[in-house]
Structures are given as structure tokens and as C-alpha cells.
Amino acid sequence: MHLNPKMYVILGIITTVIAQISLKRAGGVDPFKSNWLILVSLSLSFYVMSFVSYYFALRNFDISTIQPIMMVGIVTLIAIYGFVVGESWNYFKLFGTLLAMFSIFLISKS
């Protein structure tokens, strides 16, 4: 698989977010029922894809640049997801999310 190196970073962020959201949704279902197994399997599959994407991203970029960008991207998307599904939101989360997004800009310029 050969992609633009930046696509590995984006793919890693998106697959991690999907894996975490799937795992969160599995937490609201009775364990070991069919829906739970589907959500946990989906989460596991996306975590594997995330791991592979992260591996290829690290082959092309410095860890001191990629790790913060990926983590901030994940935190930002998860916070936005939480807002969309009605989780509590306040000015601290808003400011933290905006600050995280600004940090991606700064780190990517280094």
C-alpha cells in the first residue's frame, strides 16, 4: 500500500476515532450479545488499521511531530463527536479543543 505520507497520518487519526467511538458505543450494550460483539470487532479492526497507518506515518515523519498531531487530531474529533451526541460541553472543553487545533497548526509548521 503506497499513499502520500500525509494520508497515513489522516487515516491513522480517522481509524482511531472510529475505533474509540465504536468501543464507547459497545459500552452501552449488554456484553457478549450480538451488537456488542459487532461493535467490539469493529473497534478492534479499526485499531489494527490505525496501528498500521501509524507505523507507516512514523516511517516518513519524526515521532516528535506526528505523535502530537495524531493525538490532538484524535482528541479534537472525539470532543466534536461528544458535542454532537449531546455530551456535556463547557467553555473549558471549547477552549481546549480550539487550543489543540491551534497546536496542530504550530507543530505542523516546525
C-alpha positions in Angstrom: 0.0 0.0 0.0 1.6 3.3 -1.1 -0.1 6.6 -0.2 1.0 10.1 0.2 2.7 10.1 3.6 0.3 12.7 5.0 -2.6 10.4 4.2 -1.2 7.8 6.6 -1.5 10.4 9.4 -5.0 11.3 8.4 -6.0 7.7 8.0 -4.5 6.9 11.4 -6.5 9.7 13.1 -9.8 8.7 11.4 -9.4 5.0 12.1 -8.5 5.6 15.8 -11.6 7.9 16.2 -13.9 5.3 14.7 -12.4 2.6 16.9 -12.9 4.7 20.0 -16.4 5.7 19.1 -17.3 2.0 18.4 -15.8 1.0 21.7 -17.8 3.7 23.5 -21.0 2.5 21.9 -20.2 -1.1 22.8 -20.1 0.1 26.4 -23.8 0.9 26.2 -24.8 -2.6 25.1 -25.1 -5.8 27.1 -21.7 -7.6 26.9 -21.4 -10.7 24.7 -24.6 -10.0 22.8 -24.5 -9.8 19.0 -24.5 -6.0 18.9 -21.7 -5.9 21.5 -19.6 -8.4 19.5 -20.1 -6.4 16.3 -19.1 -3.1 17.9 -16.1 -4.6 19.7 -15.0 -6.4 16.5 -15.4 -3.2 14.5 -13.3 -1.3 17.1 -10.6 -3.9 17.1 -10.5 -3.9 13.2 -10.1 -0.1 13.2 -7.5 -0.2 15.9 -5.4 -2.6 13.7 -5.8 -0.2 10.7 -4.8 2.7 13.0 -1.7 0.9 14.2 -0.6 0.1 10.6 -1.3 3.7 9.5 0.7 5.0 12.5 3.6 2.6 11.6 3.7 4.0 8.0 3.4 7.6 9.2 6.4 7.0 11.5 8.4 5.7 8.6 8.0 9.1 6.9 7.9 11.7 9.7 9.6 12.4 13.0 7.8 11.0 16.0 8.1 14.4 17.8 5.9 15.8 15.0 3.5 13.0 14.2 2.6 11.8 17.7 1.3 15.2 18.9 -0.5 15.9 15.6 -2.2 12.5 15.7 -3.2 12.8 19.4 -4.5 16.3 19.1 -6.4 15.3 15.9 -8.0 12.4 17.8 -8.9 14.5 20.9 -10.4 17.2 18.7 -12.6 14.8 16.7 -13.7 12.9 19.8 -14.6 16.2 21.5 -16.6 17.2 18.5 -18.3 13.8 18.4 -19.2 14.2 22.1 -20.7 17.6 21.4 -22.8 16.2 18.5 -24.2 13.3 20.5 -25.1 15.6 23.4 -22.4 15.0 26.0 -21.8 17.9 28.4 -19.9 20.8 26.9 -18.5 23.9 28.5 -16.1 26.7 27.8 -13.1 24.7 29.1 -13.7 22.0 26.5 -14.3 24.5 23.8 -11.1 26.4 24.7 -9.1 23.2 25.0 -10.3 22.0 21.6 -9.5 25.3 19.9 -6.1 25.4 21.6 -5.5 21.8 20.5 -6.4 22.7 16.9 -4.0 25.7 17.0 -1.2 23.5 18.4 -1.6 21.2 15.3 -1.0 24.3 13.1 2.1 25.3 15.1 3.6 21.8 15.2 3.0 21.2 11.5 4.9 24.4 10.7 8.0 23.2 12.5 
